[in-house]
Amino acid sequence: MVAAMLGTALGQAALAENQISMVRSDAPELAAFGDYTVGVQTRRFVHADQVDIINTTASEMPRYDRPLTVEIWYPAHSGTPQGGTYRAILRDGKTEVTLSGRAARDAPPHTGDAFPLIVISHGYPGNRFLMSHLGENLASKGYVAVSIEHTDSTYSDQGAFGSTLYHRPLDQRFVIDKMAGLDGPLGDIVDAGNTAVIGFSMGGYGALVYGGAGVTPAAVEASWSAPNALLERHLSGSESHEALIDARVKAIVAIGPWGMNADIWDDVGLAGLQKPLLLIAGSVDDVSVYAAIRQIFDETVGTERHLLTFENANHNAAAPIPAPVESWAPVDNLEFAPAEHYSDPVWDTVRMNNIAQHFTTAFLDIHLKQDVSRARFLDLVPQSSNGVFALDDAGKETADHTYWAGFPARTAAGLRFETKAKDQ
């Protein structure tokens, strides 16, 4: 009883501190943090001479220097004490909260190695901390993760949707360029020629466009699109879209990607994606619409792809940090408590984060580190409940064992994992 009370107290303390990087005792194997200590830095980049979508009219198309703030997590010097905090704005666009994590602010980077680069791209709206749990986790495993705060698409500056549609893939490419050109000890450890993009919702839209899935004429002409047909820049088959596709990007993770539900792509556009793809979604997603995400899975025939489904989860499956305690209180400028932006009514957020960390690690290790030993974590019976847990008296797996690799007994539940080969 004492142990149970202590566990409850520790759990409450973690929530009170808004911990972003908890790992449950029942987490799958690759959710665990890696061997590297983690550092974090904030940088501010400026993308010069960009179209100012917010102020574009039928007669004027002004340009501006587009600011982008990023959070960068990286393997740090081994003697670095772990632990630190972030100050972040909630979904209401005004409440500032403290998040607690494992990364040490401005810690000296690990030296002597270059690490693959991961670009993390939030939804509409969002901020650079929305998937900070994933940034810290991947940095501990030998990646440099950079999370973009997309101008016109954050909680505090949310602007016209057309700006997000136009700028999102361009922001992702620009940030890779900036990370490739960093000077000093941090720049020395970035291998930008070996990059993956992880995007949630509109971040997933951007990653798919950036990876080769050009948009349809209907998307260019839609009333909610970028003004003056500017989205033609990402039109499937256009020279401008072909020029966007980047050989440095080796893999894409799209979590609840928005767009197929609004006819952003057709089968021709989706077939243009040739980067290995991991899709993650909730089976009752009513924002990006699960059936539309399955259509992305079916029609991206130019590459091998996987679809991880959380049964009965909605749009917030896997991506957001646990809802900060302050977010559960009603606010006067939203019709819902901000916590609804982070949480799911069925699934525990930490549980979903851990599962996403597990599968993302396996997928990225295969495609960015060429670690073929990770393939066993993706070679699964599709329905988790159909896996058989069978060990002999010595604790070795028998020929009947088909349980999901890396999942402790009784924990592979409520999940589906499907794979399609290229041209399938």
KATA-V831452 format. One record per residue. N is the residue number from 0. RES is the residue in one letter. D_FIRST is the distance of its C-alpha to the first C-alpha in whole Angstrom. Layout:
BEGIN
{{N:RES:D_FIRST} {N:RES:D_FIRST}}
END
This chain:
BEGIN
{{0:M:0} {1:V:4} {2:A:5} {3:A:5} {4:M:6} {5:L:9} {6:G:10} {7:T:11} {8:A:12} {9:L:14} {10:G:15} {11:Q:17} {12:A:18} {13:A:20} {14:L:21} {15:A:22} {16:E:24} {17:N:26} {18:Q:25} {19:I:27} {20:S:27} {21:M:23} {22:V:23} {23:R:20} {24:S:18} {25:D:20} {26:A:23} {27:P:27} {28:E:28} {29:L:31} {30:A:28} {31:A:27} {32:F:29} {33:G:32} {34:D:34} {35:Y:35} {36:T:34} {37:V:35} {38:G:38} {39:V:39} {40:Q:42} {41:T:44} {42:R:47} {43:R:50} {44:F:52} {45:V:56} {46:H:57} {47:A:61} {48:D:63} {49:Q:61} {50:V:62} {51:D:61} {52:I:59} {53:I:58} {54:N:62} {55:T:64} {56:T:66} {57:A:69} {58:S:72} {59:E:69} {60:M:67} {61:P:66} {62:R:64} {63:Y:62} {64:D:60} {65:R:56} {66:P:53} {67:L:50} {68:T:47} {69:V:45} {70:E:42} {71:I:42} {72:W:39} {73:Y:40} {74:P:39} {75:A:39} {76:H:40} {77:S:38} {78:G:37} {79:T:36} {80:P:33} {81:Q:31} {82:G:30} {83:G:32} {84:T:32} {85:Y:35} {86:R:36} {87:A:37} {88:I:38} {89:L:36} {90:R:38} {91:D:40} {92:G:42} {93:K:41} {94:T:38} {95:E:37} {96:V:33} {97:T:32} {98:L:30} {99:S:28} {100:G:29} {101:R:30} {102:A:33} {103:A:35} {104:R:38} {105:D:42} {106:A:40} {107:P:43} {108:P:43} {109:H:43} {110:T:47} {111:G:49} {112:D:47} {113:A:48} {114:F:45} {115:P:46} {116:L:46} {117:I:43} {118:V:44} {119:I:42} {120:S:43} {121:H:42} {122:G:42} {123:Y:45} {124:P:43} {125:G:41} {126:N:41} {127:R:40} {128:F:36} {129:L:36} {130:M:35} {131:S:34} {132:H:31} {133:L:34} {134:G:36} {135:E:33} {136:N:32} {137:L:36} {138:A:37} {139:S:34} {140:K:36} {141:G:40} {142:Y:41} {143:V:42} {144:A:41} {145:V:43} {146:S:42} {147:I:45} {148:E:45} {149:H:48} {150:T:50} {151:D:51} {152:S:47} {153:T:45} {154:Y:43} {155:S:45} {156:D:48} {157:Q:48} {158:G:52} {159:A:54} {160:F:53} {161:G:56} {162:S:55} {163:T:52} {164:L:54} {165:Y:56} {166:H:54} {167:R:51} {168:P:53} {169:L:55} {170:D:52} {171:Q:50} {172:R:53} {173:F:54} {174:V:51} {175:I:51} {176:D:55} {177:K:54} {178:M:51} {179:A:53} {180:G:56} {181:L:53} {182:D:54} {183:G:53} {184:P:50} {185:L:48} {186:G:51} {187:D:51} {188:I:48} {189:V:48} {190:D:50} {191:A:51} {192:G:53} {193:N:50} {194:T:48} {195:A:46} {196:V:45} {197:I:42} {198:G:43} {199:F:41} {200:S:43} {201:M:46} {202:G:45} {203:G:45} {204:Y:48} {205:G:50} {206:A:48} {207:L:50} {208:V:53} {209:Y:53} {210:G:53} {211:G:56} {212:A:55} {213:G:58} {214:V:58} {215:T:60} {216:P:63} {217:A:62} {218:A:59} {219:V:62} {220:E:63} {221:A:60} {222:S:60} {223:W:57} {224:S:58} {225:A:59} {226:P:63} {227:N:66} {228:A:65} {229:L:63} {230:L:61} {231:E:64} {232:R:62} {233:H:60} {234:L:62} {235:S:62} {236:G:65} {237:S:66} {238:E:67} {239:S:64} {240:H:61} {241:E:62} {242:A:63} {243:L:59} {244:I:58} {245:D:56} {246:A:56} {247:R:54} {248:V:51} {249:K:50} {250:A:47} {251:I:46} {252:V:42} {253:A:43} {254:I:40} {255:G:41} {256:P:44} {257:W:46} {258:G:50} {259:M:51} {260:N:50} {261:A:53} {262:D:55} {263:I:55} {264:W:56} {265:D:58} {266:D:58} {267:V:60} {268:G:58} {269:L:55} {270:A:57} {271:G:58} {272:L:54} {273:Q:54} {274:K:51} {275:P:48} {276:L:46} {277:L:42} {278:L:42} {279:I:38} {280:A:38} {281:G:36} {282:S:38} {283:V:38} {284:D:39} {285:D:42} {286:V:43} {287:S:44} {288:V:44} {289:Y:43} {290:A:46} {291:A:48} {292:I:45} {293:R:46} {294:Q:50} {295:I:49} {296:F:47} {297:D:50} {298:E:53} {299:T:52} {300:V:54} {301:G:56} {302:T:52} {303:E:50} {304:R:47} {305:H:43} {306:L:41} {307:L:37} {308:T:36} {309:F:33} {310:E:33} {311:N:33} {312:A:33} {313:N:35} {314:H:37} {315:N:34} {316:A:33} {317:A:32} {318:A:34} {319:P:33} {320:I:30} {321:P:27} {322:A:28} {323:P:28} {324:V:26} {325:E:30} {326:S:31} {327:W:29} {328:A:32} {329:P:35} {330:V:38} {331:D:42} {332:N:43} {333:L:41} {334:E:41} {335:F:37} {336:A:34} {337:P:35} {338:A:31} {339:E:33} {340:H:35} {341:Y:32} {342:S:30} {343:D:30} {344:P:29} {345:V:28} {346:W:26} {347:D:24} {348:T:26} {349:V:24} {350:R:24} {351:M:28} {352:N:29} {353:N:27} {354:I:29} {355:A:32} {356:Q:32} {357:H:32} {358:F:35} {359:T:37} {360:T:36} {361:A:38} {362:F:40} {363:L:41} {364:D:41} {365:I:44} {366:H:46} {367:L:46} {368:K:45} {369:Q:47} {370:D:44} {371:V:44} {372:S:41} {373:R:39} {374:A:41} {375:R:39} {376:F:36} {377:L:39} {378:D:40} {379:L:38} {380:V:39} {381:P:39} {382:Q:36} {383:S:33} {384:S:32} {385:N:35} {386:G:34} {387:V:33} {388:F:31} {389:A:32} {390:L:32} {391:D:33} {392:D:32} {393:A:32} {394:G:30} {395:K:34} {396:E:34} {397:T:37} {398:A:40} {399:D:38} {400:H:35} {401:T:36} {402:Y:33} {403:W:33} {404:A:33} {405:G:30} {406:F:28} {407:P:25} {408:A:25} {409:R:24} {410:T:24} {411:A:28} {412:A:28} {413:G:30} {414:L:32} {415:R:36} {416:F:38} {417:E:42} {418:T:44} {419:K:48} {420:A:51} {421:K:54} {422:D:56} {423:Q:54}}
END
